[in-house]
Amino acid sequence: MLQGTNLANDGSRITVSDQGGRPKHSRRYVGLLLGILCFVVALPLAIIGFSKLTNSSSTNSPKEHKKVKINNSLPASQQAEQQMYNGNYDAAQELLKAEVAKTTDLASQTKLYAQLATNGINSKQFADARLYALEAERLKPTPGTAQLIGYVAEKAGDKSTARKYYELALSRLDKNDPAYAISAGDYESALKRVSK
């Protein structure tokens, strides 16, 4: 294997390469350039990552979420969900009330009233939320409607009512339902919260 630099007969330098076919000094040069390139790329990324880490940990405010564009081609209940997500609780309530007035199907009305109750919880209008949850319960009593009333009562600070409805929700569960254990666990956790 030949290596190094030799002088030619005319005095010029000849670089002798090794078995790889490239001059030995060019491989060192490429390695040096790659090292510099890695450093130049890694340093700004490290600085950016560190600044984001320190900025996010220094703020105690909740993270803002992106607003969604309201899709008017969706059913009113889904538009209302988009409005709620954006924090437009009044607009969501109006959409849902209009939909309830048009709907004659009992199951759909129950879902809409439950959605109105959820909107009331999100907007901290607990008296309205309670009325809507009670209406859903009146239309079609289910474990979910009882749980919703319990949750509204819990959020409003009425632990005895919350306990009563969480117990009712638990008693309504079908023990043969594959999701029984999950739902029962949720209701039992809620009962522990309000029993403190």
C-alpha positions in Angstrom: 0.0 0.0 0.0 1.4 3.4 -1.0 0.9 6.4 1.1 2.2 9.9 1.5 3.4 12.7 -0.9 6.3 12.3 -3.2 8.1 14.7 -5.5 7.9 14.1 -9.2 10.9 14.5 -11.5 9.7 18.0 -12.4 9.5 19.1 -8.8 5.8 19.0 -8.4 4.1 17.1 -5.6 2.3 13.9 -6.2 -0.2 12.7 -3.6 -0.1 9.0 -3.3 -3.4 7.4 -2.3 -4.1 4.4 -0.2 -6.3 1.4 -1.1 -9.5 3.5 -1.0 -8.5 5.5 -4.1 -8.8 8.9 -2.4 -5.8 10.9 -1.1 -5.4 10.3 2.6 -5.5 14.0 3.4 -8.8 14.5 1.6 -10.5 11.9 4.0 -9.3 13.9 7.0 -10.5 17.1 5.4 -14.0 15.5 4.8 -14.1 14.2 8.3 -13.2 17.7 9.7 -15.9 19.3 7.5 -18.5 16.8 8.7 -17.6 17.4 12.3 -18.0 21.2 11.8 -21.3 20.7 9.9 -22.7 18.6 12.8 -21.6 21.2 15.3 -23.1 24.1 13.3 -26.4 22.2 13.0 -26.6 20.8 16.5 -25.7 24.0 18.3 -28.7 26.1 17.1 -31.1 23.1 17.6 -29.8 22.8 21.2 -30.3 26.5 21.8 -33.8 26.5 20.4 -34.8 23.4 22.4 -33.4 24.9 25.6 -35.2 28.2 25.0 -38.5 26.4 24.4 -38.0 24.3 27.5 -37.2 27.3 29.7 -40.0 29.4 28.2 -42.7 26.7 28.7 -41.6 25.9 32.2 -41.5 29.6 33.3 -45.1 30.4 32.4 -47.9 29.2 34.6 -50.8 30.2 32.3 -52.8 27.5 30.6 -51.8 26.7 27.0 -54.0 28.4 24.4 -55.6 26.0 22.1 -56.2 26.6 18.4 -59.7 27.6 17.5 -61.5 25.4 15.0 -63.3 26.7 12.0 -67.1 26.2 12.4 -68.3 23.8 9.6 -71.8 24.9 8.8 -72.5 21.7 6.8 -72.3 19.6 10.0 -75.4 18.8 12.1 -76.2 21.4 14.7 -75.0 19.2 17.6 -71.5 19.0 16.0 -71.5 22.7 15.2 -72.3 23.3 18.9 -69.4 21.1 19.9 -67.1 23.3 17.7 -68.6 26.4 19.3 -68.0 25.0 22.8 -64.4 24.1 21.9 -63.9 27.7 20.8 -65.4 29.0 24.0 -68.5 30.4 22.3 -71.0 28.9 24.8 -73.9 31.2 24.0 -73.7 30.3 20.3 -73.5 26.6 21.2 -76.5 26.9 23.5 -78.6 28.7 20.8 -77.7 26.0 18.2 -78.7 23.2 20.6 -81.9 24.9 21.7 -83.0 25.3 18.1 -82.2 21.7 17.4 -84.1 20.5 20.5 -87.2 22.4 19.3 -87.0 20.7 15.9 -86.3 17.2 17.1 -89.2 14.8 17.9 -87.0 11.6 18.6 -86.8 11.0 22.3 -83.3 9.6 22.2 -82.0 12.6 20.1 -83.7 15.0 22.5 -82.1 13.3 25.5 -78.6 13.6 23.8 -79.2 17.3 23.0 -80.3 18.1 26.6 -77.2 16.2 27.9 -75.1 18.3 25.5 -76.8 21.5 26.7 -76.0 20.4 30.3 -72.4 19.9 29.3 -72.3 23.3 27.7 -73.7 24.7 31.0 -71.0 23.0 33.0 -68.3 24.3 30.6 -69.6 27.9 30.9 -70.0 27.5 34.7 -73.8 28.1 34.4 -74.6 25.3 36.9 -78.2 26.2 37.4 -78.9 25.9 33.6 -76.8 22.8 33.4 -78.8 21.2 36.2 -82.1 22.0 34.5 -80.9 20.5 31.2 -79.5 17.4 32.9 -82.8 16.9 34.7 -84.7 17.2 31.5 -82.5 14.5 29.9 -83.1 12.3 32.9 -86.9 12.9 32.6 -86.9 12.0 28.9 -84.8 8.9 29.1 -83.4 7.8 32.5 -80.0 6.1 32.0 -76.8 5.7 34.0 -75.4 8.5 31.9 -78.1 11.0 32.7 -78.0 10.2 36.4 -74.2 10.6 36.3 -74.5 13.9 34.5 -76.8 15.3 37.2 -74.4 14.0 39.8 -71.5 15.8 38.1 -73.4 19.1 37.7 -74.2 18.9 41.5 -70.6 18.1 42.3 -69.3 21.0 40.3 -71.9 23.3 41.9 -70.7 22.1 45.4 -73.9 20.1 46.3 -72.2 16.9 47.5 -75.3 15.2 48.8 -77.2 15.5 45.5 -74.1 14.4 43.7 -73.8 11.4 45.9 -77.5 10.5 45.4 -77.2 10.6 41.6 -73.9 8.8 41.4 -75.4 6.0 43.5 -78.4 6.0 41.1 -76.1 5.8 38.1 -74.2 2.9 39.6 -77.4 1.0 40.4 -78.6 1.4 36.8 -75.6 -0.2 35.2 -76.1 -3.5 33.5 -73.7 -6.0 35.1 -73.7 -8.1 31.9 -72.4 -5.2 29.9 -68.7 -5.6 28.9 -68.0 -2.0 29.9 -69.6 -2.5 33.3 -66.3 -2.6 35.3 -65.1 0.6 33.7 -68.3 2.6 34.3 -68.7 1.2 37.8 -65.1 2.2 38.6 -65.8 5.7 37.3 -69.0 6.1 39.4 -67.3 4.6 42.5 -64.4 7.1 42.1 -67.0 9.9 41.8 -68.7 8.7 44.9 -65.4 8.7 46.8 -64.8 12.3 45.7 -68.1 13.6 47.0 -68.0 11.5 50.2 -64.9 13.3 51.5 
